[in-house]
Amino acid sequence: MDAQTSPESALAIGRKAADELAEALAMAGCKLPSLSGGFPVMGRAHVELGGASADAVFALARWIRERA
């Protein structure tokens, strides 16, 4: 998303991006409980990655390293 969009569109895009990331992380066996589409920042879609347990982060790091 290169151009600025309406706040409603940016929020919808951020939520969609968060949903897609959550699905991809689930495939890796990881979950970020606070992952959500956030309100636009400077007119652009935004995703709140939030926090995660150390176990989830270790699992995600291991999954990424195995595929890098």
C-alpha positions, 0 to 999 in steps of 0.5 A, spaced: 500 500 500 503 505 497 498 511 497 494 514 503 487 511 504 481 512 508 482 511 515 476 505 514 480 502 508 487 502 512 483 499 518 480 494 514 487 492 510 491 492 517 486 487 520 486 483 513 494 483 514 494 481 521 489 475 519 493 473 514 499 473 519 496 469 524 494 464 519 501 463 517 504 463 524 499 458 526 502 453 520 508 454 524 505 452 530 506 459 533 501 464 536 501 471 537 495 473 542 496 480 541 496 480 534 491 485 531 489 490 525 490 497 528 488 504 527 492 507 521 498 510 523 500 516 518 494 514 513 497 507 512 494 501 514 498 498 521 498 491 524 499 491 532 504 485 533 503 485 540 506 480 545 508 473 545 510 468 550 517 466 550 516 459 548 512 462 542 518 466 540 523 461 541 518 456 536 517 462 531 525 463 531 526 456 530 521 455 524 524 461 521 531 459 522 530 452 519 527 455 513 532 461 512 
